[in-house]
């Protein structure tokens, strides 16, 4: 397929485009990296008729430069450090960031699931979804976390990433799908027409909608893209 046209319209449209190149299989589950990955993942889960849950990952931002990822933490005690950045950050300062983000990780898990139990991942085909990847630190942590929980196959599905990040993630996943790998990359937001903030209330609502769809209490429809894809 040909690479998709950029910019993408919004996260929902990106999810629809990914859904068209993903296949359902026995035991498939979809895990979104919140917050931005949830509106991407919802149309994927609906199209594949697969359950949707969150994989909460928190970026460890450099003190004073929070958008620059020194690493990431994920559910289950997974910790990933980007040596190119994290090795140059004061150890105590990074530890303080990690403690803060650890508390936020627990808060979000409780809030987003609203009493629902986490999906069982052992032996499952797990599709990890985000709205894009810049350094890839958060997705790397997510991959490690689902493997630690016994996932049978790990699929990474993202709309956009820089070429080097895409290569690194492809090497870590069993299957990797990315709609576009522009260069220079700048930032994930650069490749969307509409890239507003996704708040906690929206995440809770979308996850509840996904749960309702699976039980047949709501009706909805899923919904152009090329793909850079391959197996590691």
C-alpha positions as CSV (number, residue, x, y, z in Angstrom):
1,X,0.0,0.0,0.0
2,X,1.0,3.6,-0.5
3,X,1.9,5.7,2.6
4,X,-1.1,7.7,3.9
5,X,-1.6,11.4,3.2
6,X,-0.5,13.8,5.9
7,X,-1.7,15.5,8.0
8,X,-4.2,13.1,9.5
9,X,-7.6,14.7,10.2
10,X,-7.8,13.7,13.9
11,X,-7.3,10.7,16.2
12,X,-10.5,9.0,15.3
13,X,-9.7,9.1,11.6
14,X,-6.2,7.8,12.4
15,X,-7.9,4.9,14.2
16,X,-10.2,4.2,11.3
17,X,-7.2,4.1,8.9
18,X,-5.3,1.7,11.2
19,X,-8.4,-0.5,11.5
20,X,-8.5,-1.0,7.8
21,X,-5.0,-2.6,7.8
22,X,-5.3,-4.6,11.0
23,X,-6.7,-8.1,11.1
24,X,-8.6,-9.8,13.9
25,X,-7.5,-13.1,15.2
26,X,-8.4,-15.5,18.0
27,X,-7.9,-14.0,21.4
28,X,-7.2,-10.4,20.1
29,X,-7.4,-7.6,22.6
30,X,-6.7,-3.9,22.1
31,X,-4.7,-1.8,24.6
32,X,-4.6,2.0,24.3
33,X,-1.9,4.2,25.8
34,X,-3.9,7.0,27.5
35,X,-4.8,9.5,27.1
36,X,-4.3,10.2,23.3
37,X,-4.2,6.6,22.3
38,X,-7.8,5.9,23.5
39,X,-9.7,7.8,20.7
40,X,-7.4,6.1,18.2
41,X,-8.0,2.6,19.7
42,X,-11.8,2.8,19.9
43,X,-12.6,2.5,16.2
44,X,-9.9,-0.3,16.0
45,X,-11.6,-2.3,18.8
46,X,-15.0,-1.8,17.2
47,X,-13.9,-2.8,13.7
48,X,-12.1,-6.0,15.1
49,X,-14.9,-6.7,17.6
50,X,-12.2,-6.9,20.3
51,X,-12.2,-5.8,23.9
52,X,-10.5,-2.5,24.7
53,X,-8.5,-1.7,27.8
54,X,-5.8,0.8,28.7
55,X,-2.1,0.1,29.2
56,X,-1.1,3.0,31.5
57,X,2.4,4.3,30.7
58,X,3.9,7.4,32.1
59,X,6.7,9.3,30.5
60,X,9.6,10.3,32.7
61,X,10.2,13.8,31.5
62,X,13.5,15.6,32.0
63,X,13.2,18.1,35.0
64,X,12.6,21.5,33.5
65,X,11.9,19.9,30.1
66,X,8.9,17.7,30.8
67,X,8.2,17.0,27.1
68,X,11.7,15.5,26.6
69,X,11.5,11.8,27.6
70,X,14.3,10.4,29.7
71,X,12.3,7.2,29.9
72,X,9.0,5.7,30.9
73,X,7.3,3.5,33.5
74,X,4.3,1.1,32.9
75,X,1.9,-1.1,34.8
76,X,3.6,-4.0,36.5
77,X,6.7,-2.1,37.6
78,X,8.2,-1.9,34.1
79,X,10.9,0.9,33.8
80,X,12.6,1.9,30.6
81,X,15.3,4.5,30.4
82,X,16.4,6.2,27.2
83,X,20.2,6.2,27.7
84,X,20.8,9.0,25.3
85,X,18.9,11.3,27.6
86,X,18.4,9.6,30.9
87,X,22.0,8.9,31.5
88,X,22.6,12.7,31.5
89,X,19.9,13.5,34.0
90,X,20.6,13.9,37.8
91,X,19.7,10.6,39.4
92,X,17.9,12.1,42.4
93,X,15.9,14.5,40.2
94,X,14.8,11.7,37.9
95,X,13.9,9.6,40.9
96,X,11.6,12.4,42.1
97,X,9.9,12.5,38.7
98,X,9.5,8.7,38.7
99,X,7.8,8.7,42.1
100,X,5.4,11.4,41.0
101,X,4.6,9.6,37.8
102,X,4.2,6.3,39.6
103,X,1.4,7.9,41.8
104,X,-0.3,9.3,38.7
105,X,-0.1,5.9,37.0
106,X,-2.0,4.3,39.9
107,X,-4.5,7.1,39.9
108,X,-5.2,6.7,36.2
109,X,-5.6,3.0,36.3
110,X,-8.2,3.2,39.0
111,X,-10.1,6.1,37.3
112,X,-10.1,4.8,33.7
113,X,-11.2,1.3,34.5
114,X,-14.1,2.5,36.7
115,X,-14.1,-0.7,38.7
116,X,-13.6,-3.0,35.6
117,X,-10.9,-5.6,36.0
118,X,-7.9,-5.4,33.7
119,X,-8.0,-7.7,30.7
120,X,-6.1,-11.0,31.0
121,X,-3.2,-10.9,28.5
122,X,-1.7,-14.3,28.9
123,X,-1.6,-16.0,25.5
124,X,-3.5,-13.2,23.8
125,X,-2.7,-11.3,20.7
126,X,-2.3,-7.8,22.1
127,X,-2.6,-4.7,19.8
128,X,-0.9,-1.7,21.5
129,X,-2.2,1.6,20.2
130,X,-1.1,5.2,20.6
131,X,-1.7,8.4,18.6
132,X,2.0,8.5,17.6
133,X,5.5,7.9,18.9
134,X,8.3,10.4,19.1
135,X,11.2,8.8,21.0
136,X,9.3,5.5,21.4
137,X,10.0,5.3,25.2
138,X,6.4,5.0,26.3
139,X,5.6,2.3,23.7
140,X,8.8,0.4,24.6
141,X,7.6,0.3,28.2
142,X,4.2,-0.9,27.1
143,X,5.7,-3.7,25.0
144,X,7.8,-4.9,27.9
145,X,4.8,-4.7,30.2
146,X,2.5,-6.8,28.1
147,X,5.2,-9.4,27.5
148,X,5.7,-9.6,31.2
149,X,2.0,-10.4,31.5
150,X,2.4,-13.3,29.1
151,X,1.1,-11.9,25.8
152,X,1.3,-14.5,23.1
153,X,1.8,-11.9,20.3
154,X,2.5,-8.2,20.5
155,X,1.3,-5.9,17.7
156,X,2.1,-2.2,17.7
157,X,-0.2,0.0,15.7
158,X,0.5,3.8,15.5
159,X,-0.4,6.5,13.0
160,X,2.9,8.2,12.8
161,X,6.5,8.0,14.0
162,X,10.0,9.2,12.9
163,X,11.8,6.5,10.8
164,X,14.4,5.7,13.5
165,X,11.7,5.2,16.2
166,X,9.7,3.1,13.8
167,X,12.7,0.8,13.2
168,X,13.3,0.4,16.9
169,X,9.7,-0.5,17.7
170,X,9.5,-2.8,14.8
171,X,12.4,-4.8,16.2
172,X,10.6,-5.1,19.5
173,X,7.2,-6.1,18.3
174,X,6.0,-9.3,16.6
175,X,4.1,-7.1,14.1
176,X,4.4,-3.4,13.6
177,X,2.1,-1.1,11.7
178,X,2.7,2.6,11.2
179,X,0.8,4.8,8.7
180,X,3.5,7.3,8.0
181,X,7.2,7.9,9.0
182,X,7.8,11.5,8.0
183,X,11.2,13.2,8.2
184,X,12.0,15.6,9.7
185,X,9.5,14.6,12.4
186,X,9.3,17.5,14.8
187,X,6.4,16.3,17.0
188,X,3.4,14.0,16.8
189,X,1.0,17.0,16.9
190,X,2.6,18.3,13.7
191,X,1.0,15.5,11.6
192,X,-2.7,16.1,12.7
193,X,-5.1,18.8,11.6
194,X,-6.9,18.5,14.9
195,X,-4.9,17.4,17.9
196,X,-6.7,18.8,21.0
197,X,-6.0,17.6,24.5
198,X,-7.8,14.4,25.6
199,X,-9.0,14.7,29.2
200,X,-9.7,12.1,31.8
201,X,-13.5,12.4,31.4
202,X,-13.2,11.7,27.7
203,X,-11.1,8.6,28.3
204,X,-13.5,7.2,30.9
205,X,-16.4,7.9,28.5
206,X,-14.7,6.2,25.5
207,X,-13.8,3.1,27.5
208,X,-17.3,2.8,28.9
209,X,-18.6,3.1,25.3
210,X,-16.3,0.3,24.2
211,X,-17.5,-1.9,27.1
212,X,-21.1,-1.2,26.2
213,X,-20.5,-2.0,22.5
214,X,-19.1,-5.4,23.5
215,X,-22.2,-6.2,25.5
216,X,-24.5,-5.1,22.7
217,X,-26.1,-2.1,24.5
218,X,-25.0,0.5,22.0
219,X,-24.7,0.6,18.2
220,X,-21.9,2.2,16.2
221,X,-19.9,1.7,13.1
222,X,-16.1,1.7,12.6
223,X,-14.8,4.0,10.0
224,X,-6.9,6.1,4.0
225,X,-4.3,5.0,4.4
226,X,-1.2,3.2,3.5
227,X,1.0,1.4,5.8
228,X,4.5,0.8,6.7
229,X,4.3,-2.7,8.2
230,X,6.3,-5.8,8.8
231,X,7.2,-8.5,11.3
232,X,10.2,-8.2,13.5
